Amino acid sequence: MSTFTQTREIVMMNLRSIPQRLGASLVVVVGIAGVVGVLVALLSMSQGLGQTLGSTGRADRLVITRSGSNGELASFLDRASVTLIKQDPAIARGADGLPLGSGELIVITEVPRFGQKTGANVTLRGVEPAGFALRPELKIVDGRKFRQGLREIIVGQAASKQFEGLRSGAELRFRGQTWKIVGIFSTNGDAHESELWTDTETAQSAFGRSGVSSILVSLRNIDALESMKARLAEDPQLNVEIKTEYDFFSGQSSNLTFVIGILAGIVGLIMGIGAVAGALTTMYSAVSARTQEIGTLRAIGFGAMPVIASVMAEALILSLAGGLVGALIAYIAFNGYSVSTLGAGFTQVAFKFSVSPGLVFKGLVIAMFIGFIGGIFPAIRAARMPVTNALRGG
């Protein structure tokens, strides 16, 4: 009988006997399902946040902030700087002939989450009229846009689902003043949907600000970016940093996703060690229970490699089953689940968990690795077991 035939027969015989060891086999499946489920859930949180921030903006729109600031909240540009920057020849012009640039003010407001009395930090963004022309992806899904000079607000769709009282017609209190919500907007699920928007000048008046946090501009041509950077850098009146909108918001997620990745690694390592221990125990027990069977097979001519293959096949199939169960649980429980967390600007960013095929594949690879480690040593022990000892039951 060829080695291939021996391997096939002994593997099939071993797999058919798994129901007889169902309790021990479930230890491996449940342990690995836990590892994969937790890892995929944590990584789907990181991926969802990265997708939300990474989908914000375009390469032909620029965010200009004060040099050295780590975000819009820490940035300040005075009125003179805003006017000077908007006159750069690289900036596109609108139908009215004016520069397509929006000076935007970022302030922090407090809005309670559903079921909570304490407030959470939410971004209030002051936007100039050109801010809407710059963002054609923005759609009013309920109500209307705010009017200039009035204390009116429009609310991002994600924020309206995460925080209490953010609906059209409702009123909010900021700085002892009443603001009316007049609309809900969508920006295709990007980071702006976590914000409240109002008129820049109204926000400046209400919060005692004289300048803006950033300027959003549209380029005539993406090739003009480097020359614009050089001109603004050489101007002694300016001290600014220029990034494409896409790069700016993608950078906001890097630190948090890194922390989540480290946390996932630590939790996965601890749980993985436990899963490996469970797999080792289970597979050693399986080998011990089949000692005489293995001895008989060796006595009638089965080689060591088919024996190793039979033990490894059982360990890997149990691990694969555990990985699939864990990934399925993570997908059902978390994919598309909406939450909010503190972003780089210490304000809440609403996003959805994203259990992608790539994460599922990564979870299955980890499951198979745990199964391999848990099966290889018992398999080698089974193959090295003297035939005479095996026939006597060990």
N, C-alpha and C positions, 0 to 999 in steps of 0.2 A: 504494500500500500504506500503510495507516494506521500511525501510530507504535506502537500497541499490537501490531499484527501483526509489524512489524519487530522490536520488542523480543522478542516471544515466539520468533520464528524464530532470531534471532541468539543468544539465551540458550540455547536447546535445542542449537543447533549447537556452542556453546562447551562446554556441559556434556558432550556426547557425546565431545568430544575430550580430556577429562581423562585417560582411561586411557593416552593417548599420552604424557602428561607425568606418569606415575605417580610416578616418583622424586621430582620436584620437589614434586608435590602432597603426598606423604607428609611432606615437611619441615614443611609448614604443619600438617597433622593431628597429627603427633607432638609438635611444639612446643606447640601449644595444648592438647593432651591433658595434657602435663606440667604446664602452668600450672593448668589446671582441677583436675586430680587432686590436686596439692599443696594448693591453696587449699581445696578441699572437705574434704580430710582434716584440715587444721588447724582449720577452722571447725567440723567435726563433733566434734572434741575439745572445743572451747569450748562447743558446744551441749550435748554429752553431760554435761559437768560442771555446766553451768547447770541442766539438767533434773534432775540428781540432787539438787543442793542446793535448787533451786527447788521440787521436789516434796515437800520435807520440811516437815511441819507443817500446821497449819490456822489459820484466822483467829480461831477462838474459843479457841485455846490461846496462852498468853503465856509468853515467856521473860524472866525477870527477872535482871539481872546488876548488878554494881556500876557506878555511873555512871562513864563515861570509859574503861571497859575496851573493848578492840577484839575481844573474843570471850570464850568461857567460860573458856579456859585462863588468861587474864589477870585473871579476876574472882575475888573472894572475898567471901562473905557469912557472918557469924558466926551462931551458933545462935540468938541472941536476935533477930536480924533475920529469920531464917527463920520463927521462931514468930510474930513480929509480922505479917509479910506474909501468912502463911496465914490469919490471922484477919480479913482484909479481907472485908466483906460482899459484894463483887462475885464472890468465888470460889465456885464450885459445891461442893456437898456430895455425898459418895458415899452408898451405901446404908447405911453404918455411921454416917452423920451427921458424919463427919470431913471436913475440907476436901480437895478434890481438888487436892492440891499435892505435888510431889515435889522435895525438895532433892537436887541431883545434883552429884557431884564428878567433875571431869575431871582425869585424870593421864595422863602419857605413858609408854607401855611400848615395848619393842623386840621385834619379831618379824621373823625373816628372811623374805624373799621366797623363792619356789621357786627352787632352784638357786643361791642366794647364801648366804654365810656371815655377812655383816654384817647387823645388824638395821636395820629401818625403823621409824620412829615410828608407833605405832598408838594410838588413843585407848582408854583404859579408863574407862568411865563407871560411877560408882556411882549406883544407882537405888534409891529408896525403893519400898515396895510399891505406893503410889498411882501410880507411873510406868507400871505395866502397865495399870491402869484408865484412865489418861489417854490411852493409845495403843491403841485397839481394833484398829488396823491391824496390830499386831504379832502374828505367828503363830510358834509353835515348830514348826519343820519337821523337827527331829530331836532326840531326847532329851527333856529337861524343863527347867523353869525352875530357876535357882539358889535355894538355901535361905538364909534370913537367918542371919548369924552364922558362916557357913562360907566357906572360901576356894574358892568355886565360881564358874564363869564361864559365860556363854552368849555365843556368837560370831555376829556378823552374817554372813549368807549370802555377801555380796560379799567380806568379809574372809577367809572360809574358802577362797575360790577364788583369792585373791591371795597369801596368806601361808602359809608351811609350818607344819605341825603343828597347825593350827586345826581339829580334828575332835572329835566327841564321844568322850569317854573319854580323850583325850590330856591331858598335864600340861604346865604352863608354870612357869617360875621367874621370880618378880618379887621384888626386894628380899631375896633369899636364902630366899624362901618358895615352897612348891609350891602351885600352884592347879590345880584340876581343871576341865576343860571338860565341862559336863554337857548342853549343848544347842546347837543352831543355830537362829537366828531369822531371820525375814523381815519387812521393813517396806515391802513393795511397791517395793523398789529405791531407797529414799531414802538420805540420808547416814548414817543410823544403822546401815545394813548394813555400814559400814566399821569399826564399833566392836566392842569387847568390853564386856560388861556384867557387873556384879556388885552386891552389896548395898552401899549407901552407907556404913553403919556399919563394915562389914568393910574397905572401901577406906580409910576414915578411919583406922582402927586400923593397917592395914598400912603406910600411907604417912605417918603422923604428921600428919594434917590434923585440925583441930578444926571447920572449917566446911564450906561447900559452894561450888561455882563458880557455880551458877545454881539458880533455882527454876522448874519448869514447873508452871503452874496452868491450870485450865479455868474459863472465865467462866460465870456464871449466864446472862448475856445479853451479846452482843457490844456492845450499846449502853452497857453499864456501863464500857467501857474507859476513856473519857476521865475519868469521875468517879473511877475507881480511880487513874489516873495523878495526878490532882490531890491526892487524899488522901495518897498515898505521898510525893509531892513536898513536901507541907507538913509531913510528920512530921520533926522535927529529929533523930530517932534513925536515920533511914534516908538513904542516898545511893545510889539505885538508878536503873536505866534499864529501861524496859519496852517490849518490842516483841512484836508477834504472832509466833508461831513461824515462820510463812511468811516474814515480812519479815526476821526474824533470819537464817535460813539462806540466803535469797536474797542478802542482803548479803554473805555469806561468799564468794560466787563472783564478785562484781563486779570486784575487782581482778585476779584471775587471768584471767578471761575477757577483760578489757580488754587485758592484756599479750599474750594469745594472739592477739587481734584485730590488735594492732599488728604482731606478728611475721608474721602471715599477710599483712598489707598490704605489709610490706617485702619479704618473699619473693616475693609475687605481683607486685610492681612490677618487681623485678629480672628475674624470669622472663618477665614480660609484655613488657618491652623487648626481650628476646631473641626472643620469639615474633613481635612486630611486625616486627622486623628480618628474620626468616625469611620472614614473609608478604610483606613488601615485595619482597624479593629474588626470591621465587618468582613473584609476580604481574608484576613487571617483566620477568622472563625469559619468562613466558607471553605477554606483550604483544609482546616482541621476536620470539618465534617465530611469531607470527601477524600480523606487520607487513603482509605482502603480502595476506593474507586480509582484514585490516581495510581496507586500501586499496581492494581490489576491491569490498567491500561499500559503502564510501563512494562509490565511482565509479558504482555502479548505483543509487544513491539512498538508501541507508541513512543516517539522521541520526546526530548525535553522541550523543544520549541513549540510543538502543539499544546503541551501542558501550559507553557507560559502564555501562549496566545489565548487559551480558553479563560484563564484567570483575568487577563488584561481586557478581553472582550466584555466580560461581565462588569468589571469596574468602569470601563468607558461607557457602556450602554446605560448603566445606572446613573453615571454622572451626566450624560447627555439628557436623560429623562429629568433629572433634577434641574439642569440648566434651563430646559424648555419650560418646566413648571414655574421656576423663578421668574423667567423673562415674561411669561404669560401673565403672571400675577402683577408684575410691575407695569405691564402695558395696560391691563384692565383698570388697575387702581390709580395710575398716575398720568398716563398719556393724555394730554390736553387739560390736565388739572390746573386751574388758575390760582396763582398766589401772588404775593408781592413781597419784596424784600428791600433792604436798604441798598441803594446804588452808591456809586462813587461820590455823589454830591450829598450824601446823607439824607436823601429823600427816597420815598418809596418808588420802586419800579415794578409794575405789574407785568407778569409774563406767564407762560404756560409751560408745564413740563413737556418734554419732547422725547418719547421713547422711539428712536429711529432704528431702522434695520441694522445700521452700523453698531449701535449700542447692544442690540440683541446678539449680534455676531460676536462682539467682544465678550459678552457675558458667557456665551457658549464656549468660547476658547478657554476662558478661565475655568469653567466647569470641567472641560476635558483635561486641562492641566492638573486640576485637583484629583480627578479620577486616575490619571496616569501615575501621579506620585503615590496615591493610595493603593494602587494595584501592583506596581512594579516589584516591590519587595516581597509581598506574599507570593507573587508569581514565581520569582526566583527561588524562594524557599520550596515551593511545590516541585519545581523542576529538579532541585538538588536533593530532594528527599530520597534516601536509599530505598530501593525497591523492597527489600526484605523488611525494613522497618515499617514501610507504608502498608504492606500486606498484613502486618500484625496490628495495624491501627495507630501507628506512630511510634 
